[in-house]
Amino acid sequence: MSRKCSLTGKGQMVGNRVSHANNKKKRVFKVNLRVMRVRLEDGTRCKIRVAASTLRTLRKVK
């Protein structure tokens, strides 16, 4: 299973780790995923992986 948000599709990003001497080395910014249970229309429950930033947006809209 990939490290991706099920709702927004947000995944990992790539950037540079920069030292004091301005040396650049590649690094990865991983997404902050949380497991959330969702009730479907037929009454069953399903677990989805959602980014923490998406949860904040959902709570704000709600």
JOHU-V616910 format. One record per run of one state. SS is the DSSP state (2 for helix, 1 for strand, 0 for the rest). FROM is the first residue (numbers start at 0). LEN is the number of residues. If there is no record, write none. Layout:
ss->[SS | SS]
from->[FROM | FROM]
len->[LEN | LEN]
This chain:
ss->[0 | 1 | 0 | 1 | 0 | 1 | 0 | 1 | 2 | 0]
from->[0 | 12 | 18 | 23 | 29 | 32 | 39 | 44 | 51 | 61]
len->[12 | 6 | 5 | 6 | 3 | 7 | 5 | 7 | 10 | 1]
